[in-house]
Each structure stands twice: as structure tokens, then as C-alpha cells.
Amino acid sequence: MSSLKILASGTSGPIGGALVPALTAAGHQVTRLVRRPAAAADEIEWDPMGPLHPSSISGYDAIIHLAGETIVSHWDQKKREKIRDSRVTSTRHLVQALVQTRQKPRVLITASAIGYYGNRGQERLTENSEPGYNFLGMVCREWEAATKPAAEAGIRTVQLRIGIMLSMQGGALKQMVRPFRFGLGGIIGNGQQYWSWVALEDVVGAVQHALTHDGLSGPVNVVSPNPVTNIDFTRAIAQVVHRPALFPLPPFAVRLFFGQMGEELMLASARVLPTKLEASGYKFHYPELKPALIDILRK
């Protein structure tokens, strides 16, 4: 792989924090978009809610846009606005600047999420499946639509629909594991809902894969090829941490304690498959859940 000049946002998050060292180790030059005053030559200050000057981001081979407000918290109206604007508005501003640059990138890779599909029960979901119409489904549709001008300008554009990411550096896993360590874990809801998961190492791998595979464009599901039900997810955590799973969290309690976030993240079922990623030749580091949890939780 030849060395690429890459501009990346969201580098302080768990994905960016793992991705930038991997890209640098592979010989790429990475410049970060940061929300504070730039403190180094490899940083560019930006306000995601405001326009970017095209000249400030011209001349890069690739753009990787990962910025977005965390969704793991209670969703009141203010939080929902932050979740949406941090994704949709920031993407619109970035894309507006990219299409006006003199030297356009060859590829734009943006984060999205499997929340796009909503609550779909047992249905097997590919990139061609219809969207859901809950809050996260709406956000993901707008998020992905914001990249359309880049594709129309001839920039290869990839939207990574990322599943439940397994990492102790961020995301939901750390909070999910905590009750198990005290012997208080259990299934959530009826346990039949599918959780489409992916190890952080494979998210990083998928981004690197998308950088260099020119035939890959549009939405790409970044999930393990083996989604599991919440019952199986619960059993796997219990086995890895050597604790029982005796305390179920019924649906009414999820809604009471977690509100809309619990409804859409914990009780919703999305059986998502990485159809395009596998067809393009990507080989997963962690295709099975238990080995992934062992490596992540026992480090």
C-alpha cells in the first residue's frame, strides 16, 4: 500500500484513538481535525457546527470522518439534538468544503451505524435493506445523505454502518460488563433481540480496507458475520468473567431507567450481516463473539 495523506476527524474517540496509530504504523501521514486550537503541525482547528474553508482541507488523498456525540447516555431533547447535529451538520459542513477544494480526495469514509435499520426482529439485514423509522434510523439516513454531494463530485464515498463495538476504551461494553463482575448480570428484555457486534480491531481493519479497495462504496455494514441474540451475548460475558447471569432486566425496567436510549439500543433487534465487506475480501480478526470477549476483557 502506498503512503497516503489522510485527514481525520473524531480522533479522540475510541475508534480514532486506535485508528490513527494503526495508520501511522502503516506509513500514512495523518492530520487531525480538532475542536481546540491546533497545537501541532499535524492538527487543524475546526468547529463542526460551522463552515470550513476549502483551502484548509485541500490536497488530501483521503478523508476519514468519525466525529459524533456519544449516544450512550439518557436522551432528552437537548441530547437528541446534539446526537443529530454532531453527525449531520458536521458532515454537511465538511462535505461542502470538500466539493469546493482544488485538489479533491480520492475517498471519503464516514461513520454511520446499524441504528439505520431500526428494530427488525429476526430479519437478515444487508446494505440493501430498508431503513428503520425510529430516532436513530432518522439520524443515520440524514447522516449518510449528507455525503451525497461528495459522491456527485466524483469522490468515492463510503458510509460505515458500525455495529455494537466491543472495546473497553469506549462504547457500551464497559457499562454492560460492570454488573456481571458483581454477579448482577442477566439478559435484557426477553433476550431474543439480535445484537450485531464488532470488535474494535475489526472496525479499524474495515476503515483501512475501505481506504484501499476502490470497488467499495456506499453503505458498508461493519459487523461480525455472526450476530447473536442478547441471551447468547449475556451467556458469553458471564462465561468469560466467570460470574452467573441471574438478574434479568425486564423491558419495563429498561424503559424506566434508560428511556428512549434503552428502547432503541438495548431492546431493538437488528440481525445485520457484513455482506459488502466480506464480498470485497475483508477477513475478520474476530468473527466469533467469545474469543473477542476473552481477548478484550482479559487484557
N, C-alpha and C positions, 0 to 999 in steps of 0.2 A: 504494500500500500504506500503510495507517495504521501509525502508530508502535506497536510492541509492547513490553511489558515482559517481558524474557526472562531466565531463569535458566539458566546453562550450567555443566556440569562438563567436566573434561578440556581446559580452555582452554590449558594449557601444551604440549599435544601439537601435531603438525604441522597437523591439521585445525582444532583450536580456535584455534591461532595465526593462521591465515588467516581463519577464520570470524568471529571477534569484530570485527576491523577492518571487515570487509565489512558486518556487521550494524549497527555503529555508523555507518558511512558512509551506510547506508540510512535512518538516523534512528531506529533502535531503541535502547532502553535495555537494556544488558546487565549483569547481576550475575553474578559468578563464584563458584562453589563451589571453595574452595581447601583444601588439606590442611595448610596452615600457619596461624598466627594471622592473622586478617584485618588488612590494613594500609591499607585504604581503604574508603570508603563503598560502593563497588560490589563488595565481597567479603564472602562468608560462609564462615566456617571450618566444615569438616565432616570427619568420619572415615568414609570409605566402608565400613569394616568394622563400623560401629556405627550405631544408630538416629539419625534426625534428628527434631527436634521439629517437628511440623506447622506451628506458628506461624511458624517461621523461614523457611518457603518458601511461605507463603500469599500469594495476590494477584497471581501472575504470569500473564501471558497464555499463555506457552509455556515449556516445559522442554526443553532440549537436553542429553542425557546422552551424553558421549563418553569418559568415563573408562575406562581399562583398561591393564593391564600390557603392555608391548611383547612381541610374540611372536617378534621377530627376534633369537634367541639360542638357545643349547643348552637343550633341555628335559630337565632332571632332574625328580625327583618334586616338589621344592620349587618349581621354576619352573612346573610344570603347575598346582600348587595356586594360585600367585599369578595365573596367567593366568585360571583359572576364577573365583577369589574376587573379583578386582578387577572382573570383569564381572557375575557372577551375584549375589554377595552385595551389592555396592554398588547394583545395580538394585533388588533386593528392598527394601533399606532406603529408598531414595529413593521407590519406589512406595508403600510402606506409609505414609510420611509424606504423600504427595500425596493419597491417598484420604481422609485424615483432615482435610485443610485445609478451612477455612470457604469460601475462595474458590479453587476448583479451576481449574487451567489449561485452556485450550481444547484444547491439543495437547501431547503428549509425544512427542518424537523421540529415539530411542535408536540408537546404533550397533549393528550386528551385522556379519557378514562372510559372504562366499561360501564360507568354510570349512564352512558349514552343509551344503553339498551333498556333501562328501567327494570321492572320486576317481571320476569318472563317464565317463571316456573321451570319445567323440565326441558323447554325448547333449546335445541342446539343452535347457538348463535355464531354466525360468521360475520365478516365485514359487510356482507350484503344484506344482513337482517335489518328490519325496520327499527327506527328509534323508539325509545320509550317517551312518555309524556309527563313524567314527574319533574321535579325541580332539577335534578342532576342531568336528566335527559335533555331538558331545555338548555341548560348551560353548555353541555357538550356539543349540541347542534350549533349553537351560536359561536362557540369557541372554534370549531372546525370550519364553519362558514367564513370566519374572519380571515382565513388563509387563502380564500378563493382568488383574490386579486394577484397574489404571488404566482399561483398556478397559471392564471391567464397571461401573466407577463413572461411565461416560459421558464419559471423556476420550478424544478422538481420539488414537489411538496408532499411531505409525509406527516400524517397525524397518528401518533402512537396512542392507542386506546389501552391504557395501562390498568391492570387488574389490582387486586388486593396485594400490595407489595410487602414482602416479608423482609424486614430489616429491624434491628434493634436500634438503629440510628435515627429512625423517624417513622411516621406512619402509625398504623393501628396495632401492630403486633405486640409492641411493648405493653400497651394497656390491656390487650387480650390475655397476655401470659400472666400478668401480675396476680389475678385471683387464683390461678392454678397453683402458683408457688406457695400459696397459703392454704391449699386444699379446698378452695371455694369455687373452683371452676365447674362449668357444666354447659350443656347445649343451650343455644339461644333460639327462642321461638319453638317451633316444632322440630327444628333440626333438619328439615328436609330441603331447605333452601340451598341452592348451589352457590359456593364461594369460588370464584375464579381467581386464583392466586398466582403470584410470580415472585421468584427470588430477586433481590436487588441486583445480584450479579448478572441475571438474565436481562434485566432492564438495561443495564449498562451495555451488555452484549448486543441487545437489539438496536440500541442507538448507534453503536459502532458499525453494525451490519447495515443499517439503513444509510449510513454515510457513503458506503462504497458500492452498494448494489443499485445500479441505475434503473433497473426494471421495477424497483419497489416505489410505489407512490400511492397517495390517497390514504384512507384509514387502514391501520395495521393493528390487529389485536396483539397486545404484549401480555400474554398469559401462558401459564404452563399448559401443555397439551392434555393434562389430566386434572380438570376441575373436580372438586369434591363437595359433598354436602357438608353442612355445618356439623352434623353428627360425626362424620369421618374426620373433619378438621379438629373437633374437640377431642376425639379419641387420640389423634396423633400428638397433640400438645400434651395431653395427660401422660402418654407413654414416654415422651421424650423428657419431661420434667419429673417423672416418677411420682405423680400425685393422682389421686382419684378425681373423677369428674362427676360429682354427686349433686351439684346445686344448679339445676336448670334456671334459666331466666325466661319466664313466660312472656308472650307477646305484649300483654298489657303492661308489664313492668318495663320492657324495653321502651315502649311509647311514653310511659310515665317519666322515666329517668333521662331518656335521650331524645325524646321528641321526634321531629322530622328526620334528624340525622339517623336515629335508630331505625326508623321505618325504611329509609332508603339505602342505608349501608349495611345494617345488621339483619333485617328481616327479608329484604328483597332477594330474589333468586335470579342469578344470571349465569347460565351454563355456556361460557364463551370459549371458543376454540381459536387457536392461532393459525388459521388457515393460510393466510398470505405469507406469514413469516416462515412457516415450515416449507411452503412451496418454493420459496426463494432460496432455500438451502440452509437456513439457520438451524444449528444444533444446540439444544438446551443444555446448560450446565446442570440444571435441576429439573428434570421432567416429573419427578415424583415428590410428593409432599414430605414424607417422613425424613428422608435423607437431607432435604433442605432444612427442615426444622432442627435436626441434630446438629448440623454444621453452624447454624445461626445461633441457637440457644445455648450451645455448649462451648462457645468460644470464650 
